[in-house]
Amino acid sequence: MSATRPRPPTITDIARHAGVSTATVSYVLNDTPGARIPEATRRRVSEAAEEMGYVPHASARSLRTGRSDLVVYAMPAVTLGPLAARFLAGLADELRDRGFTLVLHGDGASRGVKAARRWARLRPAAVITEGHRLTRAAKDLMRRSGTVLVASGGKADPDLPTLVLDHRGMGTVAGRHLTEQGCRDVVAVVPAEPALKEMGEARAEGVAEAVTGSGAALRRAEMRETPEDASRIVQEWLRDGLPDGVFGYNDEHAGLLLSALIDAGVDVPGRLRLVGGDDLPLCGMLRPRLTSVALRAECAPAEAAERLVSLIAGADGAEQDLNLWTPELRIRESSSSSSSQSQSQSSRSPRPS
């Protein structure tokens, strides 16, 4: 047995139901400035629309105004972490209060003009996307379409307002801590997965910045997020020379390394000090507990939403960059053997230029 899907009501249906013209319905539903519609007629049209379940069509609105009320967040190829997910949820709430709808757009692998054309088809008011996905031609296409374009990434885009995620600063904080703890042979772990490569390289650059001038040597290790690869790396260290300090890129990679080090009989932190990144609840579950670089919120979702709305409105001064989070260190047993090792301490990184 097949069911017939009901047809959504149109302004013609509302006009017939309310006994007015379609033009009158259009004026009332769009709250057209200057339209002289009696209050009783406005009420009759509004009640008819509500009774029939009428919802304005987003495509029709975009044809009329040149854009929709959508703010598109182009999903990255990597899975969003809890911090980013919470920020986006807050941003969605704040934008909704300001008359806009945040939508997540898939296809994280596309870039350049191909990606820009897919975003532009939605006639969005604004698009937020990773800066590395944008070419000059893509920026020009979005500009011609009348869409506000906002980049996100580890450093500011010279052409666009940017939501800055200070990955380099995370590495700087971790590297500084390791050298201050006396480490002289430091390894920066870089994820082998292509989607994580850019963030990993930025964090490794931060470690290099901190190590420079300290007298410590710096190595790097590419690692997949698997127990087998963590074990492989530890065995290579035991064969070629065990470092005394490691920044594991993030807490998942560092946690896998910690397990492999313990299995190999390496004393952490006595022989090797280990730091993760992102400060997930995992850090407190591991033994020894994992030191990690946390991200303290620098920009509330309300501030980001207000800036986006100002950009859409073309307000002066709205194109300044926003630093979303500041890296701070949470010291635990994996990198410090002092009596205060289980306490949470913080250390700020330099602000990105």
N, C-alpha and C positions, 0 to 999 in steps of 0.2 A: 504494500500500500504506500503510495507517495503522498507527501504533504505539500500543499501549495504555500510557498513562502509569501507572507503578506508584503504588499508594496508600501514603502515608506511614504508618509503624507508629503505633499508638496504645498507650495504657497497657493496654488490654484485650488486645492482641496480646502485649505483654510478659508480662502476668500469665499468659496461657495457655502461653507458651513457658517461663516460669520455674516454672510449677506453683504459683502463689500467687494471692491475691486482688488485685483492682484497688486496693483500699484499701492493701494492703501496698506495691504498686508506687508509689502516690502518696506514701506516707510516706517511702519510700526516696529517690525522685527529688527530692522537695522538701526532704529532710533535715528533716522535721517535728520540732520540739523535743518531747521527752517520749515519742516513739513508741518502744516497746520491741520492736525487731526484732533477732533474733539476727544475729550478724555473718555467719554462713554464708548466711543468707537475703539479707542486704544485698548480699553479693558476687554471689550468683546473679542477683539482679535487675539489678544494675549491668552484669554481663557480658551478660545477655540484651539490655539496652537498647543496649549498645555494638555487639553483634553484629548487631542489626536496624537499626542506624543511626537510632535514635530521637533526635529533637531537640525540646525543649520548645516548645510553641506560645506565641508572645509574647502573643497575644490572651487565651489561657487564663490566663496569668500575671497580666495586667492585670485580668481579671475577679476573680481571687482576691485580689490585693493593692490594687486600686484604681488602680494605675499600672503602666506598663512600666518597663524599664530604659533607655528612650530619652532622650537629650538632643537636642532638635531645634534645629538652627541654621537659622533662616529666611533663605534666600538673598536678598540684596539684588538690586535691579534692575540694578545695575552688575556688570561682570565683576570678580572678585576679583583683586587684584594679588598679586605674588609674596610680599610680606611677610605679608599676611592668609592666603594659602594655606598658607604654612609654619606659621603660628601654629595654624590649624585642624587641620593634619595632626598637629602635636605635641599639641594638645588631645585629639584622637581617641585617640592612643596612651595618654595619661595617664588618660583616662576609662575606657578598656578595662581598664587595670590595676586600676581601682577598681570594676569590675563594671558599668560603664555603656557604652552604645553611642551615639556621636555620629552623627546622620543629618542630611543636608542636605535641606531642604524647599524646593521650587521655588515658583513663583508670586510673584515679588518685587513685583508691582504691587498685590496685595491688601493691605488694611489694615483696621483697626477690628474690629468684631465678626465680619465675614465671614472675616477671616484667623484670628481667635482660634478660631472654631468648627472650622476645618480643622485647626489644631494640636491642639485638645483631643480630636478624634476618635482621635488616636493614643495617647491616655492617656499622654503623656510625663511623665517625672519633672521635666523642666525645658525651657523654651523660651528661646532667645536670639534677640532680634530688634531691629531698628533702632527707636529710641524714637519716631521720627515716625510709625511705623505703628500706634501704640497710642493708642486713645481711652480715656476713662474707662470706658466700657461694656465695652471689650475687656479691660481690666485686671480689672474685676470678674468677668467671665465666667471668665477663667483662674484667678482666685483661688478661685472657687466650685468649679472642677473639680479643685482640689487640686494644680495645677501651679505649680511655681516659675517665675516670670517674671523674666528678666534683660534689661535694655535695653542697647543699644550706640549710641554716637553721640558727637558732638563736645562734649556737655556732660551733666552728671549729670541723671538723671530724679529729681525730688523724691520720687516714690512708689516707686521701684524701685532695687535695686542695679544699677549701670551699669558696663559696660566702656567706659571713656572713651577716645576717639580724638581727640587734641587738634589738630583741623584749624585752629582759630583760632590756636593757638600756632605752627603752621607758617607762617602768614602773618605773624605778629609777627616771627619770626626773619628771614624774608626781607625784610620792610619795614625792619627795623632795620639790616640789613646794607647795603641800598641807600642809606639816608640817611647811614650812616657812610661810605660811599664817595663822598659828595658829591652824590648825586642830588637834584634839586629839582623834578622833574616825573615822578612815579611813576605807573605804570599797573598795576592789578591785573586780571588776566585771569580771567573767570568763564566756565566752560563753558556753552554754550547748550543742551546736552542736558538734558532735565528730570531724568533720573535722577541727574545729577551736580550739580544746582543747589544742593542743600543744602550739600554739602561745599565747593563753590566759593564760596558766599556766606560761609561760616564762615571760609575762608582769606582772602577779601577783607576781612572785618571785622578780622582780625588785622593785615593790612597797614595798614589805616586807623588802628588803635591805635598802631602803631609810628610812623607818619608824623605823627600829631597832636603839635603842639608843636615839630616839627623845622624848620618853615619851608618844607617841601616841599608842593607841591600833589599831590592824588591824583585820578586818573581811573580809570575801569573800562572794560573792553572785553569784550563777549560774543563768544565764539568757538566754532565747531564744530571738532572734531578732524579737519580736512581741510587739505591743502595750499592748496586754493583759498581757504578762509576765512582762513588765515594770511596769504596774499598780499593779500587784500582789506583786512585790518586794517592791514598795513604801508603800503599805498597811501594809506589814510585818514590815517595818521599823517604821511606825507610831505606830504600836502595840507594838513592842519589844524595840524600842529605835532608834530615828533618828540619823544617823551619821552626822558629820559636814564636811566630805570630802569624795568624791567618784571619783575614776578613772574608767571610764565606758568602758574600754578595747579599743573601737574604737569610731569613731564619730557617727556611726549609733546607737549603743547601748546607748551611752551617750545622743544622741538626743531624743530617745524614753523615757529615764529616765527623761530628762528635761521636756518633755511634761507631763508625769505622775505626776511629782513633782508640776508643776504649777497647774494642774487640782486638786491636793490635797491641794492647798493653801500654799505650802511650799515656802518660800522666798529664791530664788537663786540669788545672792550668800550670802544674809544676814544670813540665817540659815544654808545653806548647800552650799559648794563650789564643783563645778563639772568640771572634765577634761576629754576630749575625746582623741582620737588618730588617726593619719593619716592626720589631717588638710585638710579635704575635703572642697570644696566650701560651703557645707552644714553649716559649722561653722558660716559663716557670714550671713546666712539666718535666723538662729534661734534668738529668743529673750528670755532672754539675749543671746548675741553672745557667742559661745562656745569656751572656752580655749581648745587647743589641742596640742598634741605632734606631731610636723611635722618631716619629714625625709629629711634631706639635703643630696643631692647627694655627696658621697665621692669618687665614682669611676665612671668615664664616660664610656658609652658603648664602645668607642674606646679602652680604656685601658683593659676592660674585653675581648674584641675580640682579642686584641694583645696577651693577656695572654693565651687564649684558643689556638690560633694558635701556640704559643711557646710550649705549652704542647703537642699538636699533633706532633710537630716536634721533641719533646724530648729534648728541650733546657734546660740547667742547670739553676737552680734557678727559674724555672717557677711554681713550686709547692707551692709557698707561697699563703696564704689565702688573699682574697680581702674583705675588708669591704665596702659594697655597699652604705650604708646610715648612717648618724650620727643623732641621735635624738636631736631635738631642740624644745623648748617650744614656743608656740605662745599664749601670754596672752590676754584674752578678758574678758568680763564682768562676765561670769559664775563662775569665781574663784577669782575675785579681785574686791573690791569696791573702790580702790584708784582712784585718779584723772587721772592716766595714764592707766586705765584698758583696754581701747580700743586699746592701742598701741601694736605693735608686738614686743615682746622681745624674747630672746633665751637663752637657758641654755643647755650646752653640758653634755652628760652622759659620764662616764668613758668608755674608749675603751674596747671592749671585749678582754679578755686574750686569 
